[in-house]
Amino acid sequence: MFIGWLKYRDVPKIVEIANNVGWLSDAFHLNLMLKYSPNLCYGAYDGDKLVGAVLALEFEKSAMIKYLMVAPEYQKQGVGTRLFETILSVIEPYYEHTYLHANPMLLEFFKRYGFEKKIEVGRYLNVGKVPPFHFTNAHAKELEGSNFDAIISKLDYETFGEDRLAFLMDEMERNSSLRFALADGFQHSSVVSARNIYLGPWQVKPEAKEEAEKLMKGILYFRGLRRIYADIPLSEKHVVDLYESYHFKKEQTFYHMSLGKESIKFENIYAFSL
């Protein structure tokens, strides 16, 4: 068993492992991570066989660990520990803070490395059970927002306190991307598998609740016959209430955990990015 940098040719196997362990991801997203942060993407290999992976993204001040996964038949053999300790040794000396979304079963594991639990994150799902609401072509035109780039640049910086724009904009260049913007908020959604839509990133200023509801109506009007997933901050009641009023149901709970100084404005977040 050895640890080495992931290569683009590993992506199909990473997707396979992700599907087997319950991570929601796809080849487009993984290829983009390898493009932006190849030095923070590691695999565990048994000979020529990829059996586990850990991938992270680096920004101005922070690093975000997106995936830590081990094939089911190789779990509980120390593979995940080796992968995590490898990436942490590379990240920790260079960034103000590192954050991740942890499966509850791994909460104590991450705590051993100094990570602190900040908030609970709920994975919400709508399976096409949409309540009646009024939505017209005029509403759709309003959401088209020609100033999308300016809005996301300003609002995401306000939310995360650093420039993350290059990666986000490339993530939104999927053929299936649907982008909406209003004066105080933006929303993105895309197809991540044959049956599933992932909603995110979605951010709105807290005082603009009416805009948030308009954006919710937009996603359901255009995507409402598909399965729509969103990862949302359960600490923000106004966000949870909006999802539940439009028949989203909580499927899973994760923990947002961080190492180092963090100042994310969770109140702006209606859905995390994939």
GUPAVEX-83276 format. One record per atom (N, C-alpha, C): residue in one letter; x negated, y, z. Coordinates in steps of 0.05 Angstrom, whole numbers, plus 32768, in hexadecimal, padded with zeros to 4 digits. Last residue first. Layout:
BEGIN
AXYZ
...
This chain:
BEGIN
L81A581BA7FAD
L81A0819D7FAC
L818481987FB6
S81B381EF7FDC
S81AB81E57FC2
S81A581C77FC4
F81ED81F48007
F81D081F28002
F81CB81E97FE6
A8223821F8008
A821A82058000
A81FC82077FFC
Y8229824E8022
Y8241823F801F
Y823B82238014
I82038278804A
I82028260803A
I821D8251803A
N820182A3806C
N820482A9804F
N8209828F803F
E81F7828E809E
E821182998099
E821682A0807C
F81C2828180A0
F81D4826C8098
F81F082768092
K818C829D8091
K81A682A88098
K81BB8294808E
I814F828780AD
I816382848098
I817E828F80A2
S811C828A80C6
S813082A080C9
S8145829F80B2
E80EB826780EC
E80FF826780D7
E8113827D80DC
K80AB825080FD
K80BE826780FF
K80D1826780E7
G80A682088105
G809C82238101
G80B282388102
L80D181DC80E6
L80B881DD80F4
L80AB81F880EF
S811681C880E8
S810081D980DE
S80E881D680F1
M815181A980CD
M813C81AA80E1
M812481BB80D6
H8193819C80C8
H817E81AF80BD
H816A81B280D3
Y81AD815C80C6
Y81A3817280D7
Y818F818280C8
F81EC814380AB
F81CF814580AC
F81C7815A80C0
T8224811B80A2
T8218813080B1
T81FA812D80B0
Q8257810D806F
Q823E8107807E
Q8235811F808E
E828A811E805F
E82828102805A
E826A80FA806C
K82C081488068
K82A581428070
K829F8125806E
K82E7815D8031
K82E5814D8049
K82C78148804F
F830E81918013
F82F481838016
F82F481748030
H833D81AF8010
H833F81928010
H83248184800D
Y833A81E58018
Y833D81DC7FFD
Y833881BE7FFA
S833281EA804E
S834B81F48044
S835081ED8026
E82FE81D78052
E831481C6805B
E832F81D08052
Y82E18203803D
Y82E081E98030
Y82F881D88039
L82EE822C8062
L82F5822F8046
L82F582148038
D82DB82188093
D82F8821C8090
D82FF821E8072
V82A48218808A
V82B281FF808F
V82D082028089
V829C82508087
V8295823E8070
V82A482248073
H82AB826380B8
H82B8826E80A0
H82B3825D8088
K8287824880DB
K82A3824180DB
K82B2824B80C1
E824B822F80D6
E8259824780CC
E8276824080C8
S8233820080E3
S8232821580F8
S8243822D80F0
L823081E080B8
L824881DC80CA
L824881F180E0
P821F81F28079
P821781F68095
P822F81F480A7
I822581BD8047
I822D81D78052
I822481D9806F
D822181A18009
D821581A08024
D821781BC8030
A825281857FDF
A8245819D7FE8
A823A81988004
Y826E81647FA6
Y825F81637FBF
Y8253817E7FC5
I82A681517F83
I829581687F89
I828981657FA5
R82BC81297F50
R82B481287F6C
R829F813F7F71
R82EA814D7F24
R82D2813C7F29
R82CE813B7F48
L831081727F1C
L831881567F16
L830181437F1B
G82FA81A57F25
G830B81987F3A
G8314817C7F34
R82DC81C87F09
R82D081AE7F10
R82E2819C7F20
F82F981F77F01
F82E981EC7EEB
F82DF81D07EF0
Y831581FE7F31
Y832382017F18
Y831481F37F01
L82EE81F97F57
L830381E57F56
L831381E67F3C
I82CE82257F4D
I82C2820B7F4B
I82D881F57F49
G82F4824F7F56
G82E7824B7F3C
G82DC822F7F39
K8302824B7F8B
K831782467F77
K830A82417F5C
M82D1825A7FA1
M82DB823F7FA6
M82F182387F91
L82CF828F7F90
L82BB827C7F85
L82C4825F7F8A
K82F882A47FAE
K82FA82A57F91
K82E782917F84
E82E2829C7FE1
E82FA828D7FD9
E82FE828E7FBB
A82B882C07FDF
A82B382A47FE3
A82CB82937FDB
E82D482F17FDC
E82C482E87FC5
E82BE82CA7FC7
E82EA82F2800F
E82FC82F07FF7
E82ED82E77FDF
K82BD82F8802F
K82CB82DE802F
K82DF82DB8018
A828F831A8037
A829D8318801D
A82AC82FD801B
E8271831B8065
E8288832D8064
E8298832A804A
P824782F8805A
P825C82F0806C
P82758302806B
K823682EE8014
K823382FE802D
K824B82F9803F
V822A82AE7FFC
V823C82C57FFC
V823682D48016
Q821182797FD3
Q820D828C7FE9
Q821F82A47FE5
W8201823B7FBF
W8217824D7FC0
W8213825F7FD8
P81D982107F95
P81DD82227FAC
P81F582347FA9
G821481E77F93
G81FF81F47FA2
G81E881FB7F8F
L823581AD7F8B
L823A81C97F8E
L822481D67F9F
Y823181797F5E
Y822581847F77
Y822881A27F76
I825D81487F48
I825581647F46
I8247816B7F60
N825D81057F2E
N825A81187F44
N825081347F3B
R825D80DD7F07
R827680E37F16
R827580FA7F29
A822B80DA7EF1
A824280D87EDF
A825C80E17EED
S8207810E7F14
S820A80F37F0B
S822480F27EFB
V820681447F19
V81EE81357F22
V81F081177F1D
V821A81807EFD
V821F81637EFD
V820581557F05
S821E81BB7F26
S821481AC7F10
S821B818E7F13
S822682007F3A
S822D81E37F3D
S822281D57F24
H821E823C7F60
H8215822A7F4B
H821F820E7F50
Q822E827F7F70
Q823382637F73
Q822982537F5B
F822882BC7F97
F822482AC7F7E
F8229828F7F85
G823D82FE7FAF
G823982E17FB1
G823482D47F96
D824F83327FA9
D8241832A7FC2
D823D830C7FC5
A826683367F76
A8254834C7F81
A824483437F98
L825F82F57F59
L826E830C7F60
L825B83207F6D
A825382BF7F2D
A824882D57F3E
A825E82EA7F41
F8245827B7F1A
F825882917F1F
F824A82A67F30
R823382487EEE
R8229825D7F00
R823E82737F02
L822882067EE3
L823D82197EE3
L8236822F7EF7
S820181D77EBE
S820281EC7ED2
S821A81FE7ECD
S81F681AF7E9B
S820F81AE7EA9
S821381C47EBD
N81C381B77E89
N81D881B97E75
N81F481BB7E83
R819F81DF7EBA
R81AA81C67EB0
R81BF81CB7E9B
E818A820C7ED1
E8189820A7EB4
E819281EF7EA9
M8185820E7F07
M819F82167EFC
M81A082167EDD
E815182047F11
E816481EF7F19
E817F81F57F0C
D813B82357F01
D8137821D7EF0
D814A82077EF7
M814E82537F2C
M8157825A7F11
M815282427EFE
L8132823C7F57
L814F823B7F56
L815A82407F3A
F80FC82467F4B
F8106822B7F4C
F8124822A7F49
A80FC827F7F4D
A80F482717F35
A80FF82547F34
L810E82917F81
L811F82947F69
L811682827F51
R80FF82967FB3
R8103827B7FAB
R810E82797F8E
D80DF82C17FDD
D80E782BE7FC1
D80E782A07FB9
E80FE82C7801E
E80E782C3800C
E80F282BF7FF0
G812B82C68040
G811482D68047
G80FB82D28036
F815C82AD8037
F8144829C803E
F812B82AC8045
T818182D6802E
T818882BE803E
T817082AF8048
E816882FD800F
E817383058029
E817982EC803B
Y815D82DD7FE3
Y814682E87FF3
Y815082F0800E
D819082D37FD1
D818182BC7FDB
D816882C67FEB
L819F83087FC3
L81AD82FA7FD9
L819D82E27FE3
K817D83187F98
K818083287FB1
K818B83187FC8
S818382EE7F73
S816882F77F7C
S816A83067F96
I81B982EC7F6A
I81AC82D57F77
I819182DE7F82
I81C1831F7F51
I81CF83187F6A
I81C183017F78
A81A2831D7F23
A819C83317F37
A81A9832A7F52
D81BA82F27F08
D819E82F17F0F
D819783057F25
F81F083047EFE
F81EA82ED7F0F
F81CD82ED7F19
N820A832D7EE2
N81F283337EF3
N81EB831D7F06
S8237831A7ECB
S8220831E7EBA
S820683247ECA
G826782F37EE3
G825283047EED
G823983067EDC
E829182CF7EE0
E827B82CC7ECD
E826382DD7ED3
L82BD82DB7EFF
L82A782CB7F0B
L828F82C87EF9
E82DF82F57EDD
E82D383047EF3
E82BB82F57EFF
K82F182CC7EBC
K82E082E17EB1
K82D182F07EC7
A831382B27EE1
A82FB82A47ED6
A82E782B87ECB
H833B82D87EE8
H832A82D07EFF
H831182C37EF5
A835082D77EB4
A834482F07EBE
A833282EA7ED6
N836582A47EB1
N834E82AA7EA0
N834082C47EAA
T837782947EF6
T837C829C7EDB
T836282A07ECB
F839482737F2C
F837B827A7F1F
F8380827E7F01
H83B182627F69
H83B482727F51
H839982797F45
F83B7821D7F7F
F83AE82397F82
F83B082477F67
P83C481E17FA2
P83CC81F47F8D
P83C182107F93
P838A81BB7FB6
P83A381C87FBC
P83AB81DB7FA6
V836E81807F9B
V836C819D7F9D
V838881A97FA3
K834D814C7F9B
K836681537FAA
K836581717FAF
G831D813E7F86
G833281467F73
G834C814D7F80
V82FD81337FB1
V8300811E7F9D
V831881257F8A
N82CA81557FD2
N82E581577FC7
N82E881447FB0
L82A18152800B
L82A881477FF1
L82C6814D7FEB
Y82678168802F
Y82848169802A
Y828A815F800E
R8239815E805E
R823E81598042
R825C8155803E
G8224818E808D
G8239817B8085
G823981778067
V81F2819880BB
V81FA819D809F
V820E81878098
E81E581B980F8
E81EF81A280EA
E81F781AA80CE
I81A781DD8106
I81C481DC8102
I81CB81C080F7
K817381D0811D
K817E81EB811D
K819D81EA811B
K814481A8813E
K815F81A88132
K816B81C48134
E80FF81AC8130
E811581B28142
E813081B28132
F80C48185812B
F80DB8191811E
F80F181958132
G8099816A8141
G809D81858149
G80B58193813C
Y809781358138
Y808481458129
Y80888163812E
R80C181208153
R80A68118815C
R80918129814F
K80ED81308135
K80E7813F814E
K80CA81388158
F80EF8109810E
F80E581248107
F80DE81348120
F810380DE812E
F80EB80DC811F
F80DF80F78119
E813480F18140
E811F80EE8153
E810380EB8145
L815180F1810D
L814E8109811E
L813681068131
L815E80C780ED
L814280CF80ED
L813D80E880FF
M819380C180EF
M818380AA80F9
M816680B280FB
P81A780F080D6
P81A880ED80F4
P819780D780FF
N817C810880A4
N819080F480AB
N819080F180C9
A816B814C809E
A8165813280A9
A817E812180AC
H815081798075
H816A8170807E
H816681528085
L811B81A88085
L812581918078
L8141818B8082
Y80E281D68084
Y80FD81CD808C
Y810681B6807B
T80AD81FB809F
T80B581E5808E
T80D181DC8097
H808C823B80A0
H809E822780AB
H80A582128095
E805D8250808C
E8068825B80A5
E807C824780B1
Y802A82248073
Y804482318071
Y804E823A808C
Y7FFA82088078
Y7FFB821D8064
Y8016822D8064
P7FF681DB8099
P7FE281F1809D
P7FE8820A808C
E802381B98088
E802381C880A2
E800E81DE80A4
I801B819D8056
I802C81B48059
I802681C68071
V7FF88172805E
V7FF381858048
V8003819F804C
S800E81578087
S7FF2815F808A
S7FEB81738075
L804081498072
L803E815D8087
L80228168808B
I80338122804E
I803C813B8044
I803B81518059
T802080F98071
T80108103805B
T8019811E8052
E804B80F08093
E803380FB809E
E802081058089
F806F80DA806D
F807580F3807B
F805C81008086
L805580AA805D
L805C80BF8049
L806080DA8057
R8051808F808E
R80398096807E
R803F80AC806A
T80888089809A
T8076809880AC
T805D80A1809D
G809A80698070
G80A480848073
G809280958085
V807D8039807C
V807980478063
V808280648065
G8086801980A9
G8073803080AB
G806F80408092
Q80AD7FF680A1
Q80927FEB809E
Q807D800280A0
K80E18004809B
K80D97FFB80B5
K80BE7FEC80B4
Q80EB7FF38055
Q80F08003806D
Q80E67FF48086
Y80E87FD68027
Y80CF7FDE8033
Y80D27FF0804C
E811B7FCD8015
E810C7FB5801C
E80F07FBC8028
P812E80028009
P81387FF3801F
P81277FDC8028
A80FB80337FFB
A810C801D7FF1
A8115800B8008
V80FE8071801B
V80EF80588019
V81038043800F
M80F780B8801B
M810680A08015
M80F480888012
L810380F88023
L80F180E4802F
L810080CA802C
Y810B81368003
Y8111811A8004
Y80FB810A8012
K80FD816C800E
K811781658003
K811E81488006
I80E1819A8035
I80DF817E8030
I80FA81748027
M80CB81D88025
M80E481C9802A
M80E081AC8022
A80A2820A8040
A80A481F18030
A80BD81E38038
S80988251803D
S80A282398048
S809E82218035
K8089827F8023
K8082827C803F
K80888261804B
E809382777FEB
E8080828B7FF5
E807682858011
F8099822F7FE5
F80A1824A7FDE
F808C825D7FE9
E809781EC7FD0
E808A82027FDE
E8095821C7FD3
L80BA81AF7FDC
L80B681C77FCC
L80A981DC7FDD
A80AE81687FDE
A80B381827FEB
A80AF81987FD6
L80BA81227FE7
L80B781397FD5
L80BE81537FE4
V80A680E07FED
V80AD80F87FFC
V80A7810F7FEA
A80B6809B7FE3
A80AE80B57FDA
A80B580CA7FEE
G80AB80547FD4
G80B4806A7FE5
G80AA80857FDB
V809980317FB0
V80AB80267FC4
V80B5803C7FD7
L808280227F70
L808980387F82
L809E802E7F96
K80507FF37F60
K806D7FF77F65
K8071800E7F79
D801E7FE47F59
D80287FF77F45
D80457FFF7F4B
G80137FDB7F9C
G80087FD67F82
G80117FEB7F6F
D80407FFF7FB4
D80387FE47FBA
D802D7FD97FA0
Y803D80437FC5
Y803B802F7FB0
Y803280147FBB
A805E807E7FD3
A805280677FDF
A805480507FCA
G805380C17FBB
G806080A77FBA
G805080927FC9
Y806081077FC2
Y804F80F07FC7
Y806080D67FC4
C805A81497FB6
C806B81327FAE
C805A81197FAF
L803D81777FB7
L804D81717FCF
L8061815A7FC8
N802581827F88
N8013817C7F9E
N802381757FB7
P804E81927F67
P804381777F63
P8031816F7F7A
S807A81BB7F67
S806981B47F7E
S805E81987F7C
Y809181C17F34
Y808B81D87F45
Y807881D27F5B
K8096818E7F1C
K808B81A47F0D
K808181BB7F1F
L80AF81707F43
L809481687F3B
L8086817F7F2B
M80E0818B7F43
M80CF818B7F5B
M80B281847F54
L80F2817C7F10
L80ED81997F16
L80DB819B7F2F
N80F981467F15
N80E581507F02
N80DE816D7F08
L812481487F3A
L810A813C7F42
L80F481457F2F
H814D815E7F1B
H8144816C7F33
H812881617F3B
F815381387EF1
F814E81547EEB
F814181627F04
A816081087F0B
A8146810B7EFE
A813F81287EF9
D818081157F4C
D8180810C7F30
D816581127F24
S81A281057F8A
S818E81127F7A
S819081097F5D
L81B380F57FC8
L81C081007FB0
L81AB81107FA1
W81A280B97FEA
W819B80D57FE3
W81A980DD7FC9
G81AB80827FF5
G81C080967FF9
G81B980B37FF6
V8188805A7FE8
V818880638004
V819C80798009
N819180517FB1
N8192803A7FC4
N819480437FE1
N818780837F9B
N81A280787F99
N81A680617FAD
A815080877FA5
A8162809A7FB0
A817F808F7FB0
I813C805D7F85
I813A805B7FA2
I814D806E7FB0
E814A80737F52
E815480597F5B
E815380567F79
V812C80A27F52
V814980A47F51
V815680897F5A
I80F9808B7F52
I8101809C7F69
I8120809E7F6A
K80F980727F21
K80F880617F38
K810080717F51
P80FA80A07EFE
P8110808C7EFE
P8111807A7F17
V80C780BA7F0F
V80E280C57F14
V80F880B17F13
D809580A97F01
D80A1809D7F19
D80BE80A57F1D
R808380C87ED8
R808C80AD7ED1
R809A809F7EE9
Y807080F47EF3
Y808A80F67EE6
Y809480DB7EDF
K805480DE7F32
K805180E67F16
K806D80E77F0A
L803D80EC7F75
L805180E27F62
L804B80ED7F46
W7FFE80DD7F93
W801180F17F87
W802480E37F74
G7FFF80A67FC3
G7FF480B67FAE
G800880CA7FA3
I7FEF80747FF1
I7FFE808C7FEC
I7FF0809D7FD7
F7FF3802C7FEE
F7FE580457FEE
F7FF7805C7FE8
M7FEF7FE88000
M800080008000
M7FEE80198000
